[in-house]
């Protein structure tokens, strides 16, 4: 009876870990999309206010979007590692 309880707990925790990994990957992707969208909208607004600063705004936007994308990619990889390991 004790071994059956241990096996059931291991299976249940693995299922919960897989569900958590899936939710974490989804939240990371949604958060990255919202963040990059906010950066894009703010950059367009800033360019509309100061068209002469388009080069600086664009380069800063690309750097910030790349950082957000890197963090999101790292979060998705960690979730996939939890899922398959």
N, C-alpha and C positions, 0 to 999 in steps of 0.2 A: 504494500500500500504506500509506503514511503517513497519508493522509487517511482511509482506512478505520479505522485504529487510533484516530485522533482522534474520529471519529464514534462508534465503539463505546464509547470511554471516556466521552463525553458522555452517551450513552444509559444506560450503566450507572450513572453517578453520579446521573443524574436519577431512576432507579428506586430507588436506595438512599436518596436524599433523600425520595422519596415514602413509602417504607417507614418511614423514621425519623420523618417527620412524623405518620404514622398511629400509630406506637407512642408518640410523645410526647403526642399528644392523648389516647390511651387511658390512659396513666400519669397525666396531669394530672387526668383525670376520676376515676380510681380514688383517687388521693391526696386529692382534695378530698372525695370521699364518705367516706373513712375519717376525715379530719380533722373534718368536720362531725359525723359519728357519735360521735367521741370527745368533742367539745364537748357534744353533747346528753346523752350518758351521764354525763359529769362534772357537768353542770348539774343533772340530775335527782338525782344523789347528793348534791350540795350542798344542794339544796332540801329533801331528806329529812332532812338533818342540822340545817339551820337554816331552818325554814319562814317565819320572820319576815323573812328577807332575800330573799324571792322576787323582788321588784322589781329589786333591784340585780343579782342573779344573771341574771335574764332579759335585762336590758339589756346586760350584758357578754357574754352568750352570743350575742345577736343581732349585736353589733358584731364579735365574733370570727368568727362564721360568714360575715358579709358580707365581711370581709377575705379569708378563705380562698376564698370564691366569686369574688371579684374577681381574685385571683391565678390561680385555675384558668381563669377566662374569658380572661385575658390569655395564658396558656400555650396554650390551644386556638386563639386567634386567630393567634398566632405560628406554630403548626403548620400552620394552614390557609393562611397566607401562604406558607410554604415549599412547601406542596403545590401551590398554584395559580400561584405566581410564578416 
